[in-house]
């Protein structure tokens, strides 16, 4: 009976039972790898399919902390009480040079579910990732992949930001228009221009959402990573911070659907998710991640307020003097 397994975004296989066992022994397939064979209803982690076989290895071999592969004892050295193989030399040196500490077991980091969307399905992967970030952030970010390309997390951030963001705009526009209907005609007339300007601004945001989300991801992640370095908590490269931001931001934007206070709730939940996410992804003390996130959010908020004040003043001035937006 043939086996299949997930490697990143790709399905691998078919494999015979012997080939499957060999990949488990080498560490290519580990306990959190999604696997499937004929007769199974859905893809599932190896530890659920074969609990006894998830850690199978040749007798006496030892699992490398950095790579997850099994090696004979003579190819293993112990550093700080943990087993490392010669194959992990480059990873160990890079980890020590970047963070001053030995790398941990990244082979257990295969999540969140969005990373396995091919096997799970697009919408199910989104739902499970949103659910994990909002309800189980500690476990979700503790198993988040720290390496790999940035395409998957950026796509998740854009997909969720576009869908939930647009729905949030519709909900807020409807709520605001409903609220103003209770005002007198004089008050509504006095608010007509500001409301029209706000609608235009929101429509522009909706059109340029994908670009804004991607640019915002790099800018915000960059500021947060710099702050984390300032607090001495950046034990992983920038891409780890960016991946954390994408999954946190893409998930918490669901709260934009709440009328009036959705933006405030989104910001608070983002701060909580990022504090937890950075602590788990960088394996740094929570206090350092909290300090870095609060400092970065403060800087971004001040910069955003200044930008919008300048933009609104510019637009209002052009409207007041009848200058067209497009010459």
C-alpha positions in Angstrom: 0.0 0.0 0.0 1.5 3.3 -1.1 2.2 6.2 1.3 2.3 10.0 0.6 3.6 12.8 2.7 3.7 16.6 2.7 6.9 18.5 2.2 6.2 22.2 2.4 3.6 22.9 -0.2 4.3 19.8 -2.2 2.9 16.3 -2.0 5.6 13.6 -2.1 5.1 10.0 -3.1 3.9 7.4 -3.8 6.2 5.4 -1.4 6.4 1.8 -0.6 6.3 0.7 3.1 10.1 0.2 3.1 10.7 3.7 1.6 8.4 5.2 4.0 10.2 3.6 7.0 13.5 4.8 5.6 12.4 8.4 5.5 11.1 8.1 9.1 14.5 6.8 10.2 16.3 9.6 8.3 14.1 12.2 9.9 12.7 13.4 6.6 9.3 12.3 7.9 8.7 13.1 11.5 5.9 13.0 14.0 4.2 16.2 12.8 4.5 15.5 9.0 1.2 15.1 7.3 0.8 11.7 5.7 -1.8 9.8 3.8 -2.4 6.4 2.3 -5.2 4.5 0.6 -8.1 4.0 3.0 -7.5 7.1 5.0 -10.3 9.7 4.9 -8.0 12.8 5.4 -4.4 13.7 5.8 -3.1 13.4 9.3 0.2 13.9 11.3 2.3 10.7 11.5 2.0 10.7 15.3 -1.8 10.2 14.9 -1.6 7.6 12.2 1.2 5.5 13.7 1.9 6.6 17.3 4.4 3.9 17.8 6.2 4.5 14.5 6.5 8.2 14.7 10.0 8.0 16.2 11.1 4.8 14.5 14.9 4.6 13.9 17.6 2.0 13.6 18.5 0.5 17.0 20.9 2.7 19.0 20.8 5.6 16.6 20.3 9.1 18.1 18.2 12.0 16.8 20.0 15.2 16.0 18.5 18.2 17.8 18.9 20.6 14.9 18.0 18.4 11.9 15.6 15.8 13.3 17.5 13.1 11.5 18.9 9.9 13.2 22.6 9.2 13.3 24.8 6.5 14.8 26.3 7.4 18.2 29.8 7.9 16.7 28.5 10.8 14.6 26.9 12.6 17.5 28.4 15.2 19.8 26.7 16.7 22.8 26.6 20.5 23.2 24.9 21.9 26.3 23.5 18.4 27.0 21.8 18.1 23.6 22.8 15.8 20.7 24.0 17.3 17.5 25.3 15.7 14.3 28.1 16.7 12.0 25.4 17.4 9.4 24.1 20.2 11.6 27.5 22.0 11.9 26.5 24.9 9.6 23.1 25.3 11.4 24.7 25.3 14.8 27.4 27.8 13.9 24.8 30.1 12.3 22.6 29.9 15.4 25.4 30.7 17.8 26.6 33.6 15.7 23.2 35.2 15.3 21.7 34.6 18.7 24.5 33.4 20.9 22.6 30.2 21.7 22.3 26.7 20.2 19.5 26.1 17.7 16.5 24.2 18.9 14.6 21.4 17.2 13.1 23.1 14.1 12.0 19.7 12.7 9.0 19.9 15.0 8.0 23.2 13.5 5.7 22.4 10.6 2.8 24.8 11.2 0.5 26.6 11.2 -2.1 24.6 9.2 -1.8 27.2 6.3 1.6 25.7 5.5 -0.2 22.5 4.7 -3.0 24.0 2.7 -2.6 21.7 -0.3 -3.5 18.7 1.9 -6.0 20.4 4.1 -7.7 22.6 1.5 -7.6 26.4 1.1 -10.5 27.4 3.2 -10.0 24.8 5.9 -6.3 25.8 6.2 -7.4 29.4 6.7 -10.0 28.6 9.3 -7.7 26.3 11.3 -4.9 28.9 11.2 -7.2 31.7 12.3 -8.6 29.5 15.1 -5.1 28.5 16.2 -3.8 32.1 16.4 -6.8 33.4 18.2 -7.6 30.6 20.6 -4.3 28.7 20.9 -1.5 31.2 20.2 1.1 29.6 22.4 0.9 26.2 20.7 0.5 27.7 17.2 3.6 29.9 17.3 5.6 27.3 19.2 5.2 25.0 16.1 5.3 27.7 13.4 7.9 27.2 10.7 10.7 29.7 11.2 12.5 29.0 7.9 11.3 28.6 4.3 10.0 31.1 1.7 7.9 34.1 2.5 5.3 33.4 -0.1 3.0 31.3 2.1 2.7 33.7 5.0 2.4 36.8 2.8 -0.3 35.0 0.8 -2.2 34.2 4.0 -1.9 37.8 5.2 -3.2 39.2 1.9 -6.0 36.6 1.5 -7.3 37.2 5.1 -6.7 41.0 4.9 -8.6 41.3 1.6 -11.5 39.2 2.6 -12.0 40.2 6.3 -10.9 43.8 5.6 -13.4 44.4 2.8 -16.2 42.8 4.9 -15.1 45.0 7.8 -15.4 48.1 5.6 -18.9 47.2 4.5 -20.0 46.5 8.1 -18.5 49.8 9.3 -20.0 51.8 6.5 -23.4 50.3 7.1 -23.2 50.9 10.9 -22.0 54.5 10.4 -24.8 55.3 7.9 -27.3 53.7 10.2 -26.1 55.8 13.1 -26.2 59.1 11.2 -29.8 58.4 10.1 -30.9 59.2 13.7 -29.4 62.8 13.4 -31.4 65.8 12.2 -31.2 66.9 8.6 -29.0 69.9 9.6 -26.5 67.7 11.3 -26.4 65.2 8.4 -25.8 68.1 6.0 -22.9 69.4 8.1 -21.4 65.9 8.1 -22.0 65.2 4.4 -18.5 66.3 3.2 -16.5 64.5 5.8 -18.6 61.3 5.3 -18.1 61.5 1.5 -14.3 62.0 2.0 -14.2 59.0 4.4 -16.0 56.8 1.9 -13.6 57.8 -0.9 -10.7 57.0 1.4 -12.1 53.6 2.3 -12.8 52.8 -1.3 -9.2 53.6 -2.2 -8.0 51.4 0.6 -10.1 48.6 -0.6 -8.7 48.8 -4.1 -5.1 49.0 -3.0 -5.5 46.5 -0.1 -3.1 43.8 -1.4 -0.2 46.2 -2.0 -0.8 48.0 1.3 -0.9 44.7 3.2 2.4 43.5 1.7 4.2 46.9 2.2 2.7 47.1 5.7 4.0 43.6 6.5 7.6 44.5 5.7 7.5 47.9 7.3 5.8 46.8 10.6 7.9 43.6 10.8 11.0 45.6 10.2 10.2 48.1 13.0 9.3 45.2 15.4 12.5 43.3 14.5 14.6 46.4 15.1 12.9 46.9 18.5 13.4 43.3 19.3 17.1 43.6 18.5 17.2 46.7 20.7 15.8 44.6 23.6 18.2 41.8 22.9 15.5 39.4 22.0 16.1 38.8 18.3 17.4 35.2 18.3 16.2 34.5 14.8 16.5 36.3 11.5 14.1 38.9 10.2 12.1 36.4 8.1 11.0 34.8 11.4 9.5 38.1 12.6 7.9 38.7 9.3 6.3 35.2 9.3 5.0 35.8 12.9 3.5 39.2 11.8 1.8 37.7 8.8 0.0 35.0 10.7 -0.9 37.2 13.6 -2.1 40.1 11.4 -4.0 37.9 9.0 -5.8 36.2 11.8 -6.8 39.1 14.1 -8.2 41.2 11.2 -11.3 39.0 11.6 -12.3 41.3 14.5 -12.7 44.1 11.9 -16.1 42.7 11.3 -17.2 44.0 14.7 -18.9 47.4 14.2 -17.4 50.6 15.7 -14.9 48.9 18.1 -13.5 46.3 15.6 -10.3 48.3 14.9 -9.5 48.7 18.6 -10.1 45.0 19.3 -8.0 44.1 16.3 -5.1 46.2 17.6 -5.2 44.8 21.1 -5.4 41.2 19.9 -2.6 41.8 17.5 -0.4 43.1 20.3 -1.2 40.0 22.4 -0.6 37.6 19.4 2.7 39.2 18.5 4.0 39.2 22.1 3.3 35.5 22.3 4.4 34.8 18.8 7.8 36.5 19.1 8.5 34.9 22.4 7.8 31.4 21.0 9.3 31.9 17.5 12.5 33.6 18.7 12.6 31.6 21.9 13.2 34.8 23.9 11.8 35.9 27.3 8.3 37.2 27.1 9.3 40.5 28.7 11.6 41.3 25.8 9.0 40.5 23.2 6.4 42.6 25.0 8.7 45.6 25.2 9.7 45.3 21.6 6.1 45.1 20.4 4.9 48.0 22.5 7.8 50.2 21.4 7.2 49.3 17.7 3.5 49.8 17.9 4.0 53.2 19.5 6.4 54.2 16.7 4.0 52.9 14.0 1.0 54.6 15.5 2.8 58.0 15.7 4.0 57.7 12.1 0.5 56.6 10.9 -1.2 59.5 12.7 1.2 62.0 11.2 0.8 60.5 7.7 -3.0 60.6 7.8 -3.1 64.1 9.2 -0.9 65.3 6.4 -2.9 63.3 3.8 -6.3 64.6 5.1 -5.1 68.2 5.3 -3.9 67.9 1.7 -7.2 66.4 0.4 -9.4 68.9 2.3 -7.3 71.8 1.0 -7.7 70.7 -2.6 -11.5 70.2 -2.1 -11.9 73.6 -0.4 -10.2 75.4 -3.3 -11.9 73.3 -6.0 -8.7 71.8 -7.2 -9.4 68.5 -9.0 -7.7 65.3 -7.8 -6.7 64.4 -11.3 -5.5 67.1 -13.6 
